[in-house]
C-alpha cells in the first residue's frame, strides 16, 4: 500500500512538471508598420537641471567635452 502511494505520488509529480512547460505563451512581438510602440522619449534638456533651456544644455555638453579633451587638459 505504501509503495503504491509513492508510485502514484511520483507519477503525479512527474506529470505536473511535464505539463508546467505547456502554459508558455509565444514571445513574438506583433509590429504595427510605421508606429513606434515604446515609451516616448523626452529630450535631455527638458529635465530638471535645464528646465527646457536647450542653449544652456548645449553649453554644458560643450564644457563637458572640453574637460574630457586630453589635448586641452595637457596644454595647461
Backbone as ProteinMPNN parsed JSONL, in Angstrom:
{"seq_chain_A": "XXXXXXXXXXXXXXXXXXXXXXXXXXXXXXXXXXXXXXXXXXXXXXXXXXXXXXXXXXXXXXXXXXXXXXXXXXXX", "coords_chain_A": {"N_chain_A": [[0.825, -1.192, 0.0], [1.944, 1.225, 0.793], [4.034, 1.57, -1.056], [2.592, 1.768, -3.397], [1.292, 4.187, -3.057], [3.469, 5.88, -3.069], [4.375, 5.516, -5.693], [2.206, 6.506, -7.131], [2.269, 9.149, -6.243], [4.772, 9.918, -7.253], [4.311, 9.683, -10.007], [2.321, 11.61, -10.278], [3.738, 13.918, -9.581], [5.679, 13.941, -11.6], [4.076, 14.216, -13.873], [2.964, 16.702, -13.379], [5.227, 18.353, -13.509], [5.905, 17.893, -16.163], [3.749, 19.006, -17.529], [3.985, 21.636, -16.849], [5.51, 23.219, -18.559], [3.857, 23.575, -20.71], [2.213, 25.778, -20.624], [3.389, 28.049, -21.607], [3.474, 31.153, -23.223], [3.736, 32.359, -26.595], [6.522, 34.445, -27.446], [6.615, 36.455, -29.367], [6.705, 39.558, -30.965], [4.13, 41.594, -32.176], [4.404, 43.716, -34.684], [3.358, 46.973, -35.609], [3.197, 48.48, -38.641], [5.145, 51.3, -39.197], [4.57, 52.537, -36.775], [5.698, 53.542, -33.661], [5.913, 51.728, -30.76], [6.927, 51.93, -28.261], [8.008, 53.507, -25.175], [7.605, 56.989, -25.136], [10.314, 59.165, -25.683], [11.794, 61.835, -23.883], [13.49, 64.873, -24.612], [16.893, 65.451, -23.514], [17.445, 67.971, -22.484], [15.079, 68.82, -21.402], [14.832, 68.071, -18.825], [15.238, 68.244, -15.201], [17.663, 69.807, -14.427], [18.002, 71.697, -16.493], [15.54, 72.564, -17.397], [14.172, 72.804, -19.908], [15.749, 74.594, -21.313], [17.479, 74.718, -24.046], [19.822, 75.901, -25.055], [21.421, 76.33, -22.766], [21.835, 73.688, -22.063], [23.274, 72.774, -24.31], [25.606, 74.307, -23.973], [26.552, 73.231, -21.547], [27.117, 70.614, -22.357], [29.142, 71.103, -24.25], [31.119, 72.22, -22.588], [31.626, 70.039, -20.937], [32.643, 68.211, -22.816], [35.001, 69.546, -23.561], [36.391, 69.439, -21.173], [37.038, 66.801, -21.107], [38.806, 66.516, -23.115], [41.945, 65.522, -24.004], [44.046, 66.928, -25.176], [43.544, 69.636, -24.624], [43.537, 69.545, -21.856], [46.188, 68.849, -21.214], [47.671, 70.98, -22.138], [47.586, 73.054, -20.348]], "CA_chain_A": [[0.0, 0.0, 0.0], [2.806, 2.394, 0.888], [4.772, 1.732, -2.306], [1.633, 2.209, -4.41], [1.086, 5.611, -2.824], [4.685, 6.558, -3.522], [4.392, 5.469, -7.153], [1.181, 7.449, -7.591], [2.778, 10.495, -5.962], [5.858, 10.179, -8.193], [3.7, 9.891, -11.323], [1.634, 12.902, -10.222], [4.764, 14.964, -9.595], [6.295, 13.952, -12.926], [3.128, 14.762, -14.843], [2.841, 18.124, -13.08], [6.403, 19.004, -14.061], [5.85, 17.791, -17.619], [2.732, 19.913, -18.031], [4.29, 23.017, -16.455], [6.041, 23.935, -19.71], [2.862, 23.719, -21.769], [1.477, 27.024, -20.493], [4.188, 29.183, -22.039], [2.932, 31.897, -24.35], [4.78, 32.766, -27.55], [7.091, 35.74, -27.11], [6.829, 37.17, -30.614], [6.07, 40.868, -30.941], [3.378, 41.969, -33.368], [4.734, 45.094, -35.028], [2.464, 47.749, -36.459], [4.071, 49.164, -39.577], [5.217, 52.749, -39.112], [4.161, 53.065, -35.472], [6.579, 53.226, -32.544], [5.06, 51.284, -29.672], [7.634, 52.031, -26.998], [7.798, 54.687, -24.343], [8.134, 58.179, -25.806], [11.479, 59.75, -25.024], [11.831, 63.293, -23.786], [14.865, 65.347, -24.819], [17.688, 65.565, -22.285], [17.419, 69.337, -21.945], [13.789, 69.124, -20.767], [14.887, 67.554, -17.46], [15.288, 69.165, -14.066], [18.71, 70.826, -14.311], [17.959, 72.708, -17.547], [14.147, 73.014, -17.484], [13.784, 73.145, -21.267], [16.662, 75.565, -21.912], [18.366, 73.942, -24.916], [21.112, 76.583, -25.171], [22.179, 76.032, -21.55], [22.216, 72.274, -22.163], [24.358, 72.71, -25.294], [26.809, 74.85, -23.345], [27.026, 72.267, -20.558], [27.706, 69.486, -23.084], [30.411, 71.574, -24.814], [32.071, 72.343, -21.478], [31.979, 68.679, -20.517], [33.519, 67.628, -23.837], [36.313, 70.19, -23.49], [37.065, 68.952, -19.964], [37.498, 65.438, -21.371], [39.745, 66.579, -24.223], [43.299, 65.378, -23.457], [44.922, 67.965, -25.7], [43.293, 70.863, -23.883], [43.915, 69.359, -20.456], [47.63, 68.777, -21.049], [48.281, 72.249, -22.514], [47.611, 73.992, -19.207]], "C_chain_A": [[0.87, 1.257, 0.0], [3.565, 2.608, -0.415], [3.845, 2.194, -3.426], [1.374, 3.712, -4.27], [2.291, 6.416, -3.291], [4.753, 6.593, -5.046], [3.386, 6.465, -7.72], [1.651, 8.886, -7.371], [3.897, 10.858, -6.936], [5.313, 10.446, -9.588], [2.998, 11.259, -11.354], [2.638, 14.053, -10.294], [5.402, 15.072, -10.974], [5.348, 14.554, -13.96], [2.912, 16.264, -14.619], [4.021, 18.897, -13.664], [6.391, 18.978, -15.587], [4.852, 18.78, -18.203], [3.024, 21.38, -17.702], [4.795, 23.833, -17.635], [5.017, 24.171, -20.802], [2.141, 25.066, -21.725], [2.245, 28.245, -20.979], [3.585, 29.838, -23.278], [4.048, 32.213, -25.333], [5.234, 34.198, -27.272], [7.433, 36.547, -28.364], [6.05, 38.482, -30.571], [5.333, 41.085, -32.255], [3.627, 43.441, -33.644], [3.626, 45.713, -35.868], [3.355, 48.607, -37.341], [3.995, 50.678, -39.399], [4.823, 53.343, -37.777], [5.142, 52.606, -34.406], [5.717, 52.897, -31.333], [5.734, 51.378, -28.315], [7.278, 53.295, -26.237], [8.355, 55.91, -25.063], [9.269, 58.797, -24.991], [11.345, 61.274, -24.977], [13.274, 63.734, -24.004], [15.576, 65.578, -23.491], [17.585, 66.953, -21.665], [16.087, 69.692, -21.298], [13.741, 68.641, -19.316], [15.066, 68.662, -16.438], [16.431, 70.174, -14.1], [18.575, 71.967, -15.315], [16.568, 73.264, -17.798], [13.759, 73.524, -18.871], [14.684, 74.153, -21.956], [17.705, 74.808, -22.736], [19.743, 74.582, -25.034], [21.992, 76.304, -23.95], [22.654, 74.59, -21.57], [23.364, 72.105, -23.153], [25.666, 73.216, -24.706], [27.4, 73.882, -22.324], [27.687, 71.072, -21.235], [29.054, 69.891, -23.678], [31.487, 71.697, -23.741], [32.54, 70.976, -21.007], [32.916, 68.025, -21.524], [34.911, 68.24, -23.788], [37.089, 69.74, -22.256], [37.602, 67.544, -20.158], [38.514, 65.383, -22.51], [41.169, 66.558, -23.675], [44.226, 66.492, -23.944], [44.764, 69.263, -24.919], [43.755, 70.722, -22.433], [45.437, 69.4, -20.276], [48.346, 70.08, -21.42], [48.419, 73.181, -21.339], [48.763, 73.763, -18.287]], "O_chain_A": [[0.578, 2.228, -0.698], [3.723, 3.753, -0.837], [4.27, 2.936, -4.311], [1.252, 4.418, -5.271], [2.143, 7.506, -3.843], [5.151, 7.605, -5.623], [3.683, 7.18, -8.677], [1.448, 9.743, -8.231], [3.96, 11.998, -7.398], [5.8, 11.34, -10.281], [3.079, 11.976, -12.351], [2.407, 15.043, -10.988], [5.639, 16.177, -11.463], [5.775, 15.319, -14.825], [2.701, 17.009, -15.576], [3.841, 19.967, -14.244], [6.821, 19.936, -16.229], [5.094, 19.338, -19.273], [2.363, 22.271, -18.234], [4.531, 25.033, -17.703], [5.296, 24.912, -21.745], [1.515, 25.451, -22.712], [1.792, 29.371, -20.778], [3.234, 29.167, -24.248], [5.205, 32.323, -24.928], [4.428, 35.054, -26.908], [8.446, 37.245, -28.395], [4.881, 38.509, -30.187], [5.863, 40.789, -33.326], [3.127, 44.309, -32.93], [3.036, 45.057, -36.726], [4.176, 49.375, -36.841], [2.913, 51.263, -39.444], [4.75, 54.566, -37.659], [5.39, 51.409, -34.264], [4.881, 53.704, -30.927], [5.163, 50.944, -27.315], [6.372, 54.041, -26.609], [9.482, 55.864, -25.556], [9.18, 58.929, -23.77], [10.85, 61.903, -25.912], [14.195, 63.02, -23.608], [14.943, 65.864, -22.475], [17.634, 67.089, -20.443], [15.967, 70.761, -20.7], [12.716, 68.789, -18.651], [15.048, 69.849, -16.764], [16.18, 71.345, -13.813], [18.986, 73.091, -15.026], [16.439, 74.349, -18.366], [13.097, 74.554, -18.995], [14.406, 74.536, -23.092], [18.694, 74.315, -22.192], [20.742, 73.866, -25.107], [23.191, 76.067, -24.099], [23.769, 74.303, -21.135], [24.32, 71.38, -22.878], [26.719, 72.615, -24.921], [28.619, 73.732, -22.246], [28.701, 70.567, -20.752], [30.009, 69.117, -23.623], [32.636, 71.317, -23.964], [33.72, 70.785, -20.714], [33.875, 67.358, -21.138], [35.902, 67.53, -23.956], [38.317, 69.668, -22.293], [38.522, 67.13, -19.453], [39.026, 64.31, -22.83], [41.565, 67.476, -22.956], [45.096, 66.945, -23.2], [45.755, 69.916, -24.592], [44.299, 71.662, -21.854], [45.921, 69.935, -19.278], [49.507, 70.266, -21.057], [49.308, 74.033, -21.34], [48.91, 74.472, -17.292]]}, "name": "protein", "num_of_chains": 1, "seq": "XXXXXXXXXXXXXXXXXXXXXXXXXXXXXXXXXXXXXXXXXXXXXXXXXXXXXXXXXXXXXXXXXXXXXXXXXXXX"}
